[in-house]
Amino acid sequence: MEWFSDPGSWLGRLVFQRLLAVLYLVAFVSAARQFRALLGSRGMLPIPDFTARVPFRLSPSVFQLCYSDRFFAGWAWSGAALAAAVAAGAADAVPLWAAMSMWAVLWAMYLSIVNVGQTWYGFGWETLLLEAGALAVFLGNADTAPPVLIMWLLRWLLFRVEFGAGLIKMRGDRCWRDLTCLYYHHETQPMPGPLSWFFHHLPKPLHRVETAANHVAQLLLPILLFTPQPVAGWAALGMTATQLWLVLSGNFAWLNWITIALTLSAAAPLWAGPPAAPGAPPVWFEAVVGAAAVGVLALSYRPARNLVSRGQLMNTSYEPLHLVNSYGAFGSITRVRREIVVEGTEDAVSGPGTTWHAYEFHGKPGELRRLPRQFAPFHLRLDWLMWFAALSPAYARAWFLPFVARLLENDRDTLRLLRRNPFPDLPPARVRARVFRYRFTTWRELRESGEWWHRTAEREFLPPVSRSALYGRR
């Protein structure tokens, strides 16, 4: 039916689905490589402990029914294999019902991980991946033209992601309104990238231009998504450009990339050639898509109300399937960067000659001469939570002592999350943690010292603790 299908969006659907499948692949690989230390049977926040206190109806997951580390690993690697197949075009090489099943399985498999992921999975890009993945189920494949309703729901999702982020900023920190937030943000963001030092040292007038451009991209361009082409497409391309700027300036897991996938779904008609002539969609497919669209619109009430609320919430789910959510980020900006430096010593008793050796993380700033690396879209979960812990110990209350306990044991899975273990042969006798104030060096300091960071000690985060003392405290 003509009203149901939008042949001109075939390229937008293709780009969106393939990029989304790649991001599913990254998410499953990230889960497979990090879960044992974070969520495994001997992890910092074990899944069996979580499922013992949280019922299935509040957090539906296959791991509520059965859990073992081997089962989780098989689940995550199987999800990665399916995502790789879909990214390579498998869903376009099978019948429509099979393609929908592939996307539904990817969504259900990742939902099972997120719903037992606890603090480690408490980020907006987890629910964004699930919401986008749920819509992908109903986009069809090469056998059918893209459904108009679902293509518009992708725009509705993109609108909430960008407009929600814009509103949370305008309602939040004053520096967003006076255009000074980016005087600080490149330096104090959770995980700087290799270009963040250079972005931070841009002239302040350019930082003000950056901030103003952000407001245009998040508060004006999303409204234009609902206008006819080519206006909607050019608005989406403008949002793509700002997302690529964020990709260059920091590490935000797959948040920017999934937003780019959404923008390209709206922008692709600008340069899409004549589509192949797909067959008429089956009646059952029209019925399923119609029901899905009605369901999404019904579930959109609370997220839409949240957008106009003075007490706007960011990155919030309203039901355990994470089908329609609220988004937003950086309503407030940290002016000073603080980092927790974790150190160990071989000495059982402190003294003037005690030598402390620092553990180094992959993404979190530590060593002063080390330029930050690019990891996104891969998500380093422990590194991110260490940034939150430096803001307030409350963010680390559940997992930091278990983390230290595993350092005192030289736990293999935990050490795999780190870049450098200073005790490769025997575990340390004691571990401590201190808070340092970090800042980017100036151009002159970099030339003279070769250091990208300068730091000064501020306070103790955890006093020196031994394994016996820690287990006694717990």
C-alpha positions as semicolon CSV with decimal commas, in nm:
position;residue;x (nm);y (nm);z (nm)
1;M;0,000;0,000;0,000
2;E;0,137;0,345;-0,094
3;W;0,054;0,504;0,241
4;F;0,238;0,225;0,424
5;S;0,567;0,218;0,235
6;D;0,837;0,479;0,172
7;P;1,060;0,348;-0,110
8;G;1,270;0,665;-0,104
9;S;1,400;0,574;0,244
10;W;1,562;0,248;0,133
11;L;1,916;0,387;0,174
12;G;1,835;0,540;0,512
13;R;1,709;0,206;0,635
14;L;2,010;0,023;0,494
15;V;2,264;0,257;0,657
16;F;2,077;0,262;0,987
17;Q;2,041;-0,115;1,013
18;R;2,398;-0,196;0,913
19;L;2,550;0,059;1,151
20;L;2,315;-0,051;1,429
21;A;2,423;-0,412;1,380
22;V;2,789;-0,305;1,409
23;L;2,708;-0,128;1,736
24;Y;2,531;-0,440;1,864
25;L;2,851;-0,627;1,779
26;V;3,060;-0,380;1,979
27;A;2,819;-0,399;2,273
28;F;2,821;-0,780;2,287
29;V;3,200;-0,796;2,256
30;S;3,231;-0,535;2,531
31;A;3,008;-0,749;2,753
32;A;3,195;-1,071;2,676
33;R;3,537;-0,921;2,750
34;Q;3,450;-0,746;3,077
35;F;3,170;-0,933;3,250
36;R;3,369;-1,180;3,460
37;A;3,530;-0,910;3,675
38;L;3,224;-0,685;3,682
39;L;2,925;-0,920;3,697
40;G;3,051;-1,279;3,708
41;S;3,008;-1,527;3,990
42;R;3,319;-1,384;4,156
43;G;3,274;-1,033;4,016
44;M;3,236;-0,704;4,196
45;L;2,855;-0,706;4,157
46;P;2,768;-1,072;4,093
47;I;2,461;-1,142;3,882
48;P;2,346;-1,429;4,110
49;D;2,329;-1,187;4,404
50;F;2,124;-0,944;4,195
51;T;1,876;-1,201;4,066
52;A;1,830;-1,334;4,419
53;R;1,685;-1,001;4,535
54;V;1,523;-0,859;4,216
55;P;1,227;-1,049;4,065
56;F;1,192;-1,135;3,696
57;R;0,896;-0,901;3,643
58;L;1,107;-0,600;3,741
59;S;1,414;-0,703;3,545
60;P;1,331;-0,965;3,280
61;S;1,640;-1,155;3,170
62;V;1,735;-1,506;3,075
63;F;1,987;-1,488;3,358
64;Q;1,699;-1,475;3,605
65;L;1,630;-1,834;3,501
66;C;1,984;-1,965;3,476
67;Y;2,328;-1,822;3,537
68;S;2,685;-1,938;3,507
69;D;2,991;-1,756;3,381
70;R;3,019;-2,000;3,094
71;F;2,655;-1,946;2,999
72;F;2,696;-1,565;3,004
73;A;3,009;-1,587;2,788
74;G;2,833;-1,811;2,537
75;W;2,533;-1,577;2,534
76;A;2,746;-1,266;2,470
77;W;2,964;-1,425;2,202
78;S;2,655;-1,571;2,031
79;G;2,504;-1,222;2,024
80;A;2,826;-1,090;1,873
81;A;2,820;-1,358;1,604
82;L;2,457;-1,284;1,514
83;A;2,526;-0,909;1,506
84;A;2,825;-0,965;1,276
85;A;2,608;-1,172;1,043
86;V;2,338;-0,904;1,030
87;A;2,600;-0,633;0,973
88;A;2,728;-0,838;0,678
89;G;2,379;-0,845;0,523
90;A;2,235;-1,173;0,649
91;A;1,900;-1,017;0,733
92;D;1,859;-0,904;0,370
93;A;1,932;-1,254;0,240
94;V;1,648;-1,431;0,424
95;P;1,268;-1,404;0,417
96;L;1,107;-1,110;0,590
97;W;0,991;-1,310;0,893
98;A;1,342;-1,448;0,945
99;A;1,497;-1,102;0,922
100;M;1,255;-0,971;1,184
101;S;1,340;-1,268;1,403
102;M;1,712;-1,189;1,379
103;W;1,658;-0,833;1,497
104;A;1,420;-0,947;1,771
105;V;1,675;-1,198;1,899
106;L;1,948;-0,934;1,908
107;W;1,722;-0,705;2,108
108;A;1,616;-0,978;2,352
109;M;1,971;-1,100;2,402
110;Y;2,106;-0,755;2,482
111;L;1,805;-0,677;2,703
112;S;1,895;-0,982;2,912
113;I;2,241;-0,837;2,971
114;V;2,131;-0,480;3,044
115;N;1,865;-0,589;3,291
116;V;2,120;-0,762;3,514
117;G;2,405;-0,518;3,445
118;Q;2,330;-0,297;3,746
119;T;2,559;0,006;3,789
120;W;2,787;-0,104;3,507
121;Y;2,500;-0,073;3,257
122;G;2,339;0,242;3,395
123;F;2,420;0,457;3,093
124;G;2,183;0,620;2,845
125;W;2,342;0,454;2,543
126;E;2,237;0,111;2,672
127;T;1,867;0,199;2,661
128;L;1,920;0,391;2,337
129;L;2,061;0,079;2,174
130;L;1,765;-0,123;2,298
131;E;1,506;0,130;2,182
132;A;1,665;0,165;1,839
133;G;1,702;-0,212;1,819
134;A;1,334;-0,263;1,896
135;L;1,237;-0,029;1,609
136;A;1,476;-0,209;1,374
137;V;1,268;-0,526;1,416
138;F;0,984;-0,359;1,226
139;L;1,184;-0,191;0,950
140;G;1,170;-0,497;0,727
141;N;1,446;-0,597;0,486
142;A;1,527;-0,578;0,115
143;D;1,205;-0,768;0,033
144;T;0,990;-0,470;0,136
145;A;1,005;-0,093;0,116
146;P;1,069;0,078;0,453
147;P;0,747;0,133;0,651
148;V;0,661;0,502;0,677
149;L;0,546;0,469;1,037
150;I;0,873;0,321;1,161
151;M;1,087;0,569;0,969
152;W;0,896;0,850;1,142
153;L;0,939;0,679;1,477
154;L;1,315;0,681;1,417
155;R;1,288;1,059;1,381
156;W;1,081;1,074;1,700
157;L;1,359;0,883;1,879
158;L;1,625;1,116;1,736
159;F;1,418;1,416;1,841
160;R;1,399;1,293;2,202
161;V;1,772;1,218;2,213
162;E;1,879;1,560;2,087
163;F;1,600;1,783;2,215
164;G;1,610;1,616;2,556
165;A;1,985;1,678;2,576
166;G;1,935;2,041;2,473
167;L;1,662;2,108;2,729
168;I;1,852;1,945;3,015
169;K;2,141;2,181;2,941
170;M;1,931;2,497;2,920
171;R;1,755;2,404;3,245
172;G;2,078;2,309;3,413
173;D;2,419;2,467;3,446
174;R;2,436;2,842;3,388
175;C;2,746;2,800;3,173
176;W;2,529;2,653;2,896
177;R;2,331;2,975;2,885
178;D;2,632;3,206;2,895
179;L;2,818;2,984;2,642
180;T;3,118;2,906;2,865
181;C;3,070;2,534;2,940
182;L;3,328;2,425;2,685
183;Y;3,593;2,628;2,863
184;Y;3,597;2,322;3,094
185;H;3,425;2,026;2,932
186;H;3,701;1,896;2,704
187;E;3,929;1,870;3,008
188;T;3,680;1,740;3,264
189;Q;3,468;1,500;3,053
190;P;3,459;1,138;3,177
191;M;3,713;0,999;2,930
192;P;3,910;1,239;2,710
193;G;4,030;1,126;2,369
194;P;4,357;1,186;2,183
195;L;4,237;1,522;2,048
196;S;4,076;1,648;2,370
197;W;4,393;1,830;2,481
198;F;4,393;2,023;2,153
199;F;4,020;2,096;2,170
200;H;4,066;2,230;2,524
201;H;4,329;2,475;2,402
202;L;4,113;2,626;2,129
203;P;4,059;3,002;2,177
204;K;3,772;3,084;2,410
205;P;3,569;3,257;2,135
206;L;3,570;2,924;1,947
207;H;3,451;2,747;2,262
208;R;3,157;2,987;2,270
209;V;3,087;2,909;1,904
210;E;3,099;2,535;1,988
211;T;2,843;2,585;2,264
212;A;2,614;2,794;2,048
213;A;2,635;2,537;1,767
214;N;2,543;2,268;2,019
215;H;2,228;2,461;2,112
216;V;2,133;2,494;1,745
217;A;2,189;2,122;1,687
218;Q;1,991;2,016;1,992
219;L;1,713;2,273;2,018
220;L;1,641;2,392;1,661
221;L;1,741;2,121;1,416
222;P;1,538;1,844;1,590
223;I;1,219;2,041;1,524
224;L;1,304;2,055;1,153
225;L;1,312;1,674;1,139
226;F;0,935;1,683;1,106
227;T;0,933;1,911;0,802
228;P;0,931;1,787;0,441
229;Q;1,247;1,692;0,253
230;P;1,498;1,831;0,180
231;V;1,472;2,048;0,494
232;A;1,451;1,746;0,726
233;G;1,748;1,583;0,557
234;W;1,968;1,891;0,584
235;A;1,871;1,930;0,950
236;A;1,973;1,569;1,009
237;L;2,306;1,629;0,833
238;G;2,370;1,926;1,061
239;M;2,315;1,700;1,360
240;T;2,549;1,442;1,203
241;A;2,824;1,705;1,185
242;T;2,790;1,793;1,554
243;Q;2,798;1,425;1,650
244;L;3,118;1,373;1,450
245;W;3,266;1,672;1,635
246;L;3,185;1,493;1,962
247;V;3,342;1,171;1,830
248;L;3,665;1,363;1,764
249;S;3,667;1,542;2,098
250;G;3,598;1,259;2,343
251;N;3,506;0,898;2,424
252;F;3,131;0,844;2,472
253;A;3,102;0,473;2,393
254;W;2,848;0,428;2,112
255;L;2,624;0,723;2,208
256;N;2,742;0,942;1,921
257;W;2,753;0,658;1,670
258;I;2,399;0,540;1,734
259;T;2,281;0,901;1,710
260;I;2,465;0,926;1,377
261;A;2,284;0,611;1,260
262;L;1,954;0,784;1,342
263;T;2,052;1,108;1,167
264;L;2,158;0,920;0,854
265;S;1,824;0,741;0,841
266;A;1,663;1,084;0,793
267;A;1,937;1,237;0,576
268;A;1,994;0,951;0,329
269;P;1,699;1,045;0,100
270;L;1,898;1,356;0,002
271;W;2,134;1,148;-0,209
272;A;1,953;0,814;-0,247
273;G;1,917;0,697;-0,606
274;P;1,607;0,532;-0,747
275;P;1,518;0,234;-0,527
276;A;1,468;-0,117;-0,648
277;A;1,102;-0,204;-0,683
278;P;1,022;-0,419;-0,378
279;G;0,716;-0,634;-0,362
280;A;0,399;-0,529;-0,185
281;P;0,431;-0,580;0,191
282;P;0,242;-0,880;0,330
283;V;-0,079;-0,799;0,512
284;W;0,054;-0,958;0,832
285;F;0,357;-0,726;0,817
286;E;0,136;-0,419;0,784
287;A;-0,068;-0,532;1,083
288;V;0,239;-0,597;1,297
289;V;0,397;-0,263;1,207
290;G;0,073;-0,080;1,279
291;A;0,041;-0,245;1,620
292;A;0,407;-0,165;1,700
293;A;0,360;0,201;1,606
294;V;0,051;0,231;1,825
295;G;0,239;0,071;2,112
296;V;0,535;0,310;2,078
297;L;0,307;0,612;2,066
298;A;0,124;0,494;2,378
299;L;0,451;0,443;2,563
300;S;0,573;0,786;2,448
301;Y;0,340;0,971;2,683
302;R;0,570;0,972;2,985
303;P;0,891;1,054;2,793
304;A;0,708;1,335;2,612
305;R;0,572;1,471;2,939
306;N;0,923;1,454;3,082
307;L;1,048;1,684;2,805
308;V;0,816;1,965;2,915
309;S;0,860;1,904;3,286
310;R;1,058;2,147;3,500
311;G;1,197;1,845;3,683
312;Q;1,317;1,683;3,361
313;L;1,491;1,348;3,414
314;M;1,767;1,227;3,186
315;N;1,845;0,872;3,077
316;T;1,533;0,723;3,235
317;S;1,339;0,409;3,148
318;Y;0,973;0,378;3,237
319;E;0,927;0,004;3,191
320;P;1,163;-0,296;3,214
321;L;1,176;-0,356;2,838
322;H;1,329;-0,011;2,773
323;L;1,109;0,043;2,467
324;V;1,060;0,422;2,491
325;N;1,292;0,621;2,714
326;S;1,408;0,968;2,815
327;Y;1,754;1,092;2,725
328;G;1,991;1,376;2,806
329;A;2,345;1,438;2,923
330;F;2,569;1,694;3,094
331;G;2,303;1,912;3,249
332;S;2,585;2,028;3,475
333;I;2,952;2,065;3,391
334;T;3,243;1,984;3,619
335;R;3,491;2,271;3,639
336;V;3,773;2,073;3,801
337;R;3,891;1,727;3,703
338;R;3,958;1,485;3,987
339;E;4,101;1,139;3,942
340;I;4,133;0,847;4,181
341;V;4,480;0,698;4,167
342;V;4,492;0,340;4,300
343;E;4,829;0,225;4,432
344;G;4,976;-0,084;4,592
345;T;5,285;-0,163;4,798
346;E;5,478;-0,473;4,891
347;D;5,534;-0,339;5,243
348;A;5,305;-0,467;5,515
349;V;5,379;-0,165;5,736
350;S;5,411;0,197;5,625
351;G;5,730;0,386;5,681
352;P;5,953;0,655;5,532
353;G;6,084;0,407;5,277
354;T;5,750;0,270;5,163
355;T;5,722;0,266;4,785
356;W;5,379;0,282;4,623
357;H;5,318;0,170;4,265
358;A;5,020;0,292;4,066
359;Y;4,779;0,072;3,871
360;E;4,717;0,213;3,525
361;F;4,385;0,204;3,341
362;H;4,327;0,180;2,968
363;G;4,119;0,494;2,924
364;K;4,111;0,678;3,257
365;P;4,385;0,943;3,289
366;G;4,671;0,836;3,510
367;E;5,027;0,850;3,379
368;L;5,107;1,214;3,306
369;R;5,304;1,154;2,985
370;R;5,039;0,931;2,828
371;L;4,819;1,094;2,565
372;P;4,455;0,983;2,609
373;R;4,355;0,710;2,366
374;Q;4,049;0,658;2,147
375;F;3,830;0,368;2,261
376;A;3,476;0,463;2,158
377;P;3,255;0,302;2,047
378;F;3,400;0,034;2,278
379;H;3,286;0,100;2,635
380;L;3,539;0,073;2,921
381;R;3,291;0,037;3,205
382;L;3,529;0,040;3,503
383;D;3,711;0,347;3,371
384;W;3,384;0,536;3,338
385;L;3,269;0,446;3,689
386;M;3,606;0,560;3,829
387;W;3,527;0,909;3,695
388;F;3,194;0,908;3,880
389;A;3,362;0,777;4,196
390;A;3,598;1,076;4,193
391;L;3,294;1,305;4,190
392;S;3,144;1,136;4,495
393;P;3,221;0,818;4,694
394;A;2,848;0,738;4,681
395;Y;2,889;0,632;4,317
396;A;3,143;0,368;4,423
397;R;2,988;0,242;4,744
398;A;2,871;-0,089;4,600
399;W;3,175;-0,190;4,398
400;F;3,494;-0,010;4,500
401;L;3,588;-0,225;4,800
402;P;3,523;-0,545;4,601
403;F;3,749;-0,399;4,332
404;V;4,028;-0,337;4,584
405;A;3,980;-0,684;4,731
406;R;4,042;-0,837;4,391
407;L;4,356;-0,628;4,344
408;L;4,483;-0,766;4,673
409;E;4,431;-1,115;4,530
410;N;4,583;-1,038;4,188
411;D;4,254;-1,156;4,044
412;R;4,319;-1,236;3,680
413;D;3,984;-1,118;3,544
414;T;4,002;-0,786;3,727
415;L;4,359;-0,722;3,615
416;R;4,251;-0,774;3,254
417;L;4,048;-0,454;3,288
418;L;4,367;-0,261;3,361
419;R;4,651;-0,152;3,137
420;R;4,928;-0,206;3,389
421;N;4,956;-0,427;3,698
422;P;5,267;-0,325;3,898
423;F;5,263;-0,660;4,083
424;P;5,286;-0,929;3,813
425;D;5,432;-1,199;4,038
426;L;5,281;-1,161;4,385
427;P;4,982;-0,951;4,494
428;P;5,048;-0,633;4,692
429;A;5,046;-0,638;5,071
430;R;4,829;-0,328;5,082
431;V;4,635;-0,105;4,845
432;R;4,533;0,257;4,884
433;A;4,350;0,517;4,675
434;R;4,410;0,891;4,660
435;V;4,229;1,175;4,485
436;F;4,434;1,405;4,264
437;R;4,334;1,720;4,082
438;Y;4,425;1,683;3,714
439;R;4,444;1,949;3,446
440;F;4,576;1,958;3,093
441;T;4,921;2,110;3,067
442;T;4,979;2,427;2,870
443;W;5,164;2,432;2,538
444;R;5,477;2,548;2,721
445;E;5,452;2,280;2,988
446;L;5,407;2,014;2,722
447;R;5,718;2,127;2,535
448;E;5,930;2,140;2,850
449;S;5,813;1,823;3,026
450;G;5,649;1,606;2,760
451;E;5,351;1,569;2,996
452;W;4,991;1,601;2,879
453;W;4,863;1,626;3,236
454;H;4,961;1,810;3,551
455;R;4,832;1,687;3,886
456;T;4,833;1,779;4,254
457;A;4,733;1,556;4,546
458;E;4,413;1,656;4,724
459;R;4,290;1,393;4,968
460;E;4,274;1,030;5,063
461;F;3,996;0,823;4,906
462;L;4,078;0,491;5,074
463;P;4,350;0,454;5,341
464;P;4,604;0,174;5,301
465;V;4,425;-0,156;5,351
466;S;4,541;-0,516;5,359
467;R;4,349;-0,819;5,251
468;S;4,281;-0,931;5,609
469;A;4,171;-0,586;5,717
470;L;3,945;-0,544;5,415
471;Y;3,771;-0,876;5,465
472;G;3,730;-0,791;5,832
473;R;3,568;-0,458;5,731
474;R;3,333;-0,629;5,487
